[in-house]
Amino acid sequence: MTSQTNPFLELAAPGIDALKPYLPGKPISELERELGIAHSIKLASNENPLGVSEKVIQAIANSTPELSRYPDGGAFQLHQRLAEKHAVDPACITLGNGSNDVLDMVARVFLSPGVESLFSQYAFAVYPISSQAVGARLVITPAKAYAHDLERMLQMITPRTRVIWIANPNNPTGTWLSRDALFSFLAQLPSHVMVVLDEAYIEYVQHSDYPDGSAWLERFPNLIVTRTFSKAYGLASLRIGYGLSNPDVADLLNRVRQPFNVNTLAQSAALAALDDQAFIQRSIALNNKGMQQYRRGFESMGLDYIPSVANFITVEVGEDASRVDQALLSEGCITRGIANYGLPNHLRISIGLEEENDRLLTTLKKVLKR
């Protein structure tokens, strides 16, 4: 039902009319059910192809006797472990049902009708969704070489600007900001502007000039850093992430946080995941190898791609990208069309196992010749 014919629209909050739901990557089960095929591969949602560590599996098994009990609403152990990891007070931490949950808390606390939410062209789709849902005005800055143009963002700040959203690395482009550039930007922000630094893919970045925003919390009290266990740690289905901020900011975020928003299995899995850095290192090594595999493959096909430091890469496949996407689906390869991000000629492709990457490249070459 469209918004024009929905009889309940006039009862909805401002901003809901123009909202479009977030579109997740197609599940393997859905594709195989639709097409009657088997042995598909999913390279659409930036998941860890190694799955999860054995320590996580054991931790989940050990927690099952507690399934009839409500989880620890304060997640005491996880707060302590994250505080230790980031050398911050536990009062700086806000846990979320995925980092998206924390992003939504930021919008509910700091945005409202009459104020502005500022983000870059090609930014993560959740920023406009969360902002518009609370009635804030969206301000979109043009990208520069598919990346954040920090100078332009500074120029577009007004007295009504309340939140600036920056993903580093950015999704869906994989572009990133250097330490000096980002620090200079943060240092120039007026005190009435909160900035969210979304570091969902930080574990995969191997550049020495890449900043860890959590080290800047004392320097910038208006900074909120978000992290997730969904990517490198492989806990996507358990939905767990967190925010790091000034304790006074975290206090406000925790006021709107839903009770028991992080379940017992997720808390146990996150603790185990943090203690298995060997798994993270294997994941990083596999990702680096896969990234090189994709780059060589795209270059051999004469395809332009956006250099990425995350666990995905965005490649230009031509004006018929939607046709290419559908053709790949018919061959059992799920990628992500990103026309909804303003990139209708591109596909975002996650890095998988070596054999999955090879199958994707072989199939892409085949469908591009059709």
Residue pairs with C-beta under 8 A, 6 or more apart in sequence:
3 9
3 17
3 18
9 16
9 17
13 133
13 134
13 135
14 113
14 135
15 113
15 132
15 133
15 134
15 135
15 136
16 132
16 133
18 132
19 129
19 132
19 133
20 129
20 340
21 129
22 125
22 126
22 129
23 125
23 340
24 45
25 42
25 44
25 45
25 334
25 336
26 42
26 44
26 329
26 334
27 42
28 40
28 41
28 42
28 334
31 37
31 40
31 329
31 332
31 334
32 38
32 40
32 332
35 329
35 330
35 332
37 332
38 332
39 332
40 332
40 333
40 334
41 332
41 333
41 334
41 352
41 356
41 359
41 360
42 334
42 350
43 333
43 334
43 335
43 349
43 350
43 351
43 352
43 356
43 357
43 360
44 334
44 335
44 336
44 348
44 349
44 350
45 236
45 336
45 350
46 171
46 201
46 231
46 310
46 311
46 312
46 350
47 230
47 231
47 234
47 236
47 350
48 231
48 232
48 233
48 234
48 236
48 283
48 311
49 286
49 350
49 351
49 352
49 353
49 356
50 234
50 279
50 282
50 283
50 286
50 353
51 234
52 233
52 234
52 235
52 269
52 273
52 279
53 234
53 272
53 273
53 276
53 278
53 279
54 276
55 272
55 273
55 275
55 276
55 279
56 233
56 234
56 235
56 269
56 272
56 273
56 276
58 272
59 268
59 269
59 271
59 272
60 265
60 268
60 269
62 268
63 264
63 265
63 268
64 265
66 264
67 264
67 265
69 264
70 260
71 260
71 262
71 263
71 264
71 267
72 264
72 267
73 259
73 260
75 95
75 262
75 267
77 267
77 271
78 95
78 262
78 267
78 270
78 271
79 90
79 93
79 95
80 90
81 271
81 274
82 90
82 93
82 242
82 244
82 274
83 89
83 90
83 92
83 93
85 274
86 92
86 214
86 244
88 214
88 217
88 244
89 247
91 247
91 250
91 251
92 217
92 244
92 245
92 246
92 247
92 250
93 242
93 243
93 244
93 250
94 102
94 105
94 242
94 243
94 245
94 250
94 253
94 254
94 257
95 102
95 240
95 241
95 242
95 257
95 261
95 262
96 102
96 105
96 226
96 240
96 241
96 242
96 243
96 257
96 261
96 262
97 239
97 240
97 241
97 258
97 261
97 262
98 228
98 230
98 239
98 240
98 241
99 198
99 200
99 226
99 227
99 228
99 230
99 241
99 242
99 243
100 126
100 241
101 239
101 241
101 257
101 261
102 224
102 226
102 241
102 242
102 243
102 253
103 126
103 127
103 130
103 165
103 196
103 198
103 226
104 126
104 130
104 133
105 243
105 253
105 256
105 257
106 130
106 163
106 194
106 196
106 224
106 243
106 253
107 117
107 130
107 131
107 133
107 134
107 136
107 163
108 130
108 134
108 256
109 252
109 253
109 255
109 256
110 162
110 163
110 194
111 117
111 130
111 131
111 134
111 135
111 136
111 162
111 163
112 134
112 135
112 136
113 134
113 135
113 136
114 135
114 137
114 160
115 136
115 137
115 160
115 161
115 162
116 136
116 137
116 138
116 139
116 158
116 160
116 161
116 162
117 127
117 128
117 131
117 136
117 137
117 138
117 139
117 162
117 163
117 165
118 139
118 140
118 141
118 153
118 156
118 157
118 161
118 163
118 164
118 165
119 127
119 128
119 131
119 138
119 139
119 140
119 141
119 164
119 165
119 166
120 140
120 141
120 142
120 143
120 147
120 148
120 149
120 153
120 166
120 170
121 140
121 141
121 142
121 143
121 342
122 143
122 146
122 170
122 172
122 173
122 341
122 342
122 343
123 140
123 165
123 167
123 170
124 165
124 167
124 170
124 171
124 172
124 198
125 340
125 341
127 165
128 138
131 138
131 163
132 138
136 162
136 163
137 160
139 156
139 161
141 148
141 149
141 152
141 153
141 156
142 149
142 152
143 149
143 173
144 152
145 175
146 173
146 175
146 306
146 314
147 170
147 173
147 175
147 176
147 177
148 166
148 170
148 175
148 177
150 177
150 181
150 182
150 184
150 185
153 164
153 185
154 185
154 188
154 189
157 164
157 189
157 190
157 193
159 192
161 192
161 193
162 192
162 193
162 194
163 193
163 194
163 195
163 196
164 189
164 193
164 194
164 195
164 196
165 195
165 196
165 198
166 177
166 182
166 195
166 196
166 197
166 198
167 198
167 199
167 200
168 176
168 177
168 182
168 197
168 198
168 199
168 202
168 210
168 211
168 213
169 175
169 176
169 201
169 202
169 204
169 205
169 308
169 309
169 310
170 176
171 200
171 201
171 310
171 312
172 312
172 314
172 336
172 338
172 341
172 343
172 348
173 306
173 308
173 314
174 306
174 307
174 308
174 309
174 310
174 312
174 313
174 314
175 306
175 307
175 308
176 205
176 207
176 210
176 309
177 185
177 211
178 209
178 210
178 211
179 209
179 210
179 211
180 209
182 197
182 211
182 213
183 211
183 216
186 195
186 216
186 219
186 220
186 223
187 220
189 195
189 220
189 222
191 222
193 222
194 222
194 223
194 224
194 249
195 220
195 222
195 223
195 224
196 224
196 225
196 226
197 213
197 223
197 224
197 225
197 226
198 226
199 212
199 213
199 214
199 225
199 226
199 227
200 226
200 227
200 228
200 230
200 231
200 241
201 231
201 232
201 309
201 310
201 311
202 210
202 212
202 227
203 231
203 232
203 233
203 280
203 283
203 284
204 231
204 232
204 283
204 284
204 287
204 309
204 310
204 311
205 309
205 310
206 284
206 288
206 309
207 309
210 309
213 223
213 225
213 244
214 225
214 227
214 244
216 223
217 223
217 225
217 244
217 245
217 246
221 246
221 248
221 249
222 246
222 249
223 245
223 246
224 243
224 244
224 245
224 249
224 253
225 243
225 244
225 245
226 241
226 242
226 243
226 244
227 241
227 242
227 243
227 244
228 240
228 241
229 235
229 238
229 240
229 241
229 266
229 269
229 270
229 273
230 236
230 239
230 240
230 241
231 311
232 280
232 283
232 284
232 311
233 270
233 273
233 274
233 280
234 273
234 279
234 283
235 266
235 269
235 270
235 273
238 263
238 265
238 266
238 269
238 270
239 266
240 262
240 266
240 267
240 269
240 270
243 250
243 253
245 253
273 279
286 351
286 353
286 354
287 311
287 351
289 354
290 351
290 352
290 353
290 354
290 357
291 308
291 313
291 351
293 354
293 357
293 358
293 361
294 305
294 313
294 315
294 349
294 351
294 357
294 361
295 305
295 313
297 357
297 361
297 364
297 365
298 304
298 305
298 313
298 315
298 361
301 361
301 364
301 365
301 368
303 315
303 316
303 317
304 315
304 316
305 313
305 314
305 315
305 316
306 313
306 314
306 315
306 346
308 314
311 350
311 351
312 348
312 349
312 350
312 351
313 348
313 349
313 351
314 338
314 343
314 346
314 347
314 348
314 349
315 346
315 347
315 349
316 345
316 346
317 324
317 345
317 346
317 347
317 364
317 368
318 324
318 345
318 368
319 344
319 345
321 337
321 339
321 344
321 345
321 346
321 347
322 337
322 339
322 344
324 347
324 364
324 367
324 368
325 335
325 337
325 347
327 367
327 370
328 334
328 335
328 347
328 360
328 363
328 364
328 367
331 363
331 366
331 367
333 359
333 360
333 363
333 364
335 347
335 348
335 349
335 350
335 360
336 347
336 348
336 349
336 350
337 347
338 344
338 346
338 347
338 348
349 360
351 357
352 360
